[in-house]
Amino acid sequence: MPRQRFKTLTQQMFYILLTLRQERRGVDILEEIRTLTQGRVTIGSGTLYDLLEQFQDQEIIRQTRVEGRSRSYIITPKGEEMLEEEYRRICDQVKDYRRVMGEEETP
């Protein structure tokens, strides 16, 4: 059975979608991710533009404007849903970790 595309998101995918809750150009996405994660997560421009193209093909994001070579994007409702699902998946992993490690869960 082939793996379902984008069933889970990589860290880079997650942060791209998170930053696209506001309209942004590619260079702005890279800078926002660097700022948001305090440099912990970096994405190469080739990877970014490849993922943006794949996300567009799957209607996860949409292009909002083109100015010369500069393009702006924003997340779609489908992308918002994927981002929310990934957030829930990560939260479940944290709960499992805490349970296994004997940590008390905080509300």
Residue pairs with C-beta under 8 A, 6 or more apart in sequence:
5 58
6 13
6 58
6 60
6 82
8 86
8 89
9 17
9 82
9 83
9 86
11 41
12 41
12 43
12 47
12 48
12 51
13 51
14 83
14 86
15 33
15 36
15 37
15 41
15 43
16 29
16 33
16 43
16 48
16 51
16 52
16 55
17 55
17 60
17 61
17 75
17 79
17 82
17 83
18 36
18 83
19 28
19 29
19 32
19 33
19 36
20 29
20 61
20 73
20 74
20 75
20 79
21 74
21 75
21 80
22 74
23 64
23 65
23 72
23 73
23 74
24 32
24 72
24 73
24 74
25 70
25 71
25 72
25 73
26 45
26 48
26 49
26 52
26 70
26 71
26 73
29 43
29 48
29 73
30 42
30 43
30 45
30 48
33 41
33 42
33 43
34 41
34 42
52 61
52 73
55 61
55 73
55 79
56 62
56 63
56 73
58 78
59 76
59 78
60 75
60 76
60 78
60 79
60 82
61 73
61 74
61 75
61 76
61 79
62 73
62 74
62 76
63 71
63 72
63 73
64 72
64 73
64 74
65 71
65 72
66 72
75 83
95 105
97 103
98 104
98 105
99 105
